[in-house]
Amino acid sequence: MLRPLNTADHFTLMMDHEIRQSGLAGNFCALVFELDSAIDIAWLQMRVTSFISRFPEANVRLKQQGRRFFWKQHEGDVNALFFHHRATDSSSALTVIEAIINRREAAESALPVGFHLVEMETGAYFMLRWFHPICDAKGAELIMHHLLKDEVLSDGENPFNQLKSKWGLWKKIAMGIQAKRHINHLDRIDSSLPKVEPVIADQLKFQIVTLDRDDSKAILLQARKEAGMTGTALYFIGCMMRALQRVGCDEKQGFCVPYAMNMRKRKALFPLLGNQVSFLFAQASLQQVANRALLFSELREQHKTTVRSGLDVALVPLMEAGAWLPLHKYGRIIRKGPKGEERSSFWFSYTGESDPKVEEIADAKVNGMFQLSQVTSPPALGLLVSQYDGCLTLSFNYIGSQIDQQWMEQLIATVQSELTGEVAA
């Protein structure tokens, strides 16, 4: 039986095509949990088997028919979704994790989900790597929850399809026109990009910065003060914009950053699979970025206008139309402005505190969690912010061959100083 990809799934599949065209593995993402001790491998294998028996739709493979893409049930061994690795210490374990996120698989044979245990002499890392078309970051959190729990899901309608079912044809056309005007407005500013070397992309690299509870609390308070109660994501985006300008980047007219809007109901334990997101944009000119107060005021007003005017969902009909295009054409339309230049200055994600929270895995306490995501070239850089037990973790994901390591170190330090508000306006 074939299950069609939803509109947002197809969007992430298009990004998979663009990432592969850049020279990288594909649209693979990961949640990585740091554990304080080793865990029972047999127990973990049992949980993976149980999870797949309860959610067989997680063991599928991509299939193309004409221009449409579907998930096809896979009859292979479910134990093939679990992998056991060994490392001597945290540094070598992170090297193993880097190899996992960069492992190449053809889109048609890629595992939708893979569970990886990296054991060290003391402690371990548990990693869920997923092929992004199967679900979004919230879906990955829910997969982890149901991997460890035996709860039975109540029936619930897919929120993405539920939203679209309310719109008639003329409503969709009007929304599409509104979204196209919005994109034309965004394209009036050419996006500045990170400084990159003009060489072929090789593999994703990452650097992880975990802030303690006190520093994290101070940053979140600063975010509410400068970006408003609902502007935490905008605060991280704005600080990243300012940091890029301070350390030096390919300065054009400003910055443009896409970020996701989750359509799921809060506290819902379903649906696990299928992306349930639309997309928003944060944009600022170089003049606005140079003035900290002006920048966050602008980003706040942008967000308010976007939500009030319905632009937060107006992009959905365009995404739906794009699902009928060949992936390469869809990617060119989404990524490139009228002058043929990259729209996005960097990739961004903020998921906040995990909910439901994974506190332990097989009696091993979880000490922290971070995220990984492949990116395209350009912009060759992404910032993923997660939160665990009150502590923020910044995951800087970048293309190793294109971004200078010393520049990256300067950027990380500058982002931290911006987040704490230690810099002058």
C-alpha positions, 0 to 999 in steps of 0.5 A: 500500500502506498501513502502519499507524502503531504505538502510539507513532506514534499517540501522537505524532499525538495530540500533533500534534492537541493542538499544532494545537489550541493554535494552532501548526503541528503536531508538527514537530521538527528536528535542526540541524547547524552547519557550518563551510563551505558544501557542494555542493548538487548532492551533497546533492540526490543523497544525498536522492534516493539515500536515498529510493530505498533507503528509499521508506517515508520518502516517504509521507503520512498517510491516515485510514480510519475511526478508524485512521491509515496511511502511504500511499506518495507518488509525488511528486518526491523532490527536493521533500524538499530545500530550499535557503535563504540567509542573511547571518549566523548570526542571520538563519540562525536566523530562517530556521530558526524560519520552517521549524519554524513552517511550517504543513502539514495533517497529511494533506499534511505531509512526513514528512521535509524536508532544509534547507540554510541557507547563509551567507556563512561556514558553513551550517546543515543541518536535518532537519525531521520530522513526529513521527509518522514517527519519534522523535529516535533515528530522526532520528539514524539518518536522518541517518546513512543519508542520508550512508552507503550501508550496507545494513540487516540485517533486524531486528524492530521492537522496539516490536512485538517487546515487545508480541508477548510479552504476552497479553490478560490480561497487557495488562489487568493492565499497563493497571490498573497504569499507571492506578493510577500515573497516579492517583497522579501526579494527586494533585499539581496541576502547576505551570506556567510563567508565561504570558500569557493570549493565543492561541499564535502560533508557536514560539520558541527560544533555544540555549545551547551550553556548552563542553567543560569546563563540559559535563564538569563538569555531567555529573560533577555529574549523576552525583554528585547523580542517579546513574550512570543519572540524567543526564536526571533531573538536567536535569529536576530543575534545570529544576524548581528554576529554574522555582520560583526565577524564579517560576511558576504554583505549585500543588503540584509539578511533573510532567514526562513523558520518553521511554524508548527501546526500541531496542537500543544501536548498532542502525542500524534501524529508522529509521521508527516511534517506538520509545518508551514514557513515564515521569514525573518528579514532585516536590512544591514542598517536595522541589524546594526542597531540592536533595539531597531532590529528586534523592534522590526522583527517583532512587528514583522511577526505580528503583521505576518500572523495578523494577515494570515501569511503564516499559512498563506504559503501552504497553497504555494507549497501544495502547487509546488508538489506537482513540479519536478524537484529541481524546478521546485528547488530553483523557485524556492531557493533563488530570487529573481536575480538567481541568488540564494534567498536564505542567509542561514538555516535556523530552528528553535524547538524549545524544551522537549515535550514530552521530555525524555528523562532517561533511556533504559535507566540511564539518565539523560544529561542533555540533548542537541540537534543536527541538520544537513544544509544546502550550499549556499548558505552552508550554515545552520543554527539549531537551538534546543533546550533540555532541563532549562539548559540551552544548546546551540548546534552550529551546523556547517559545510566543513570544506567551505567555512574556515574553522577560525571564522567559525570559532569567532562566529560562535563566540560572537553569537554567545556575546550577542545572546547575553546582551554584552555588546553595545547597541 
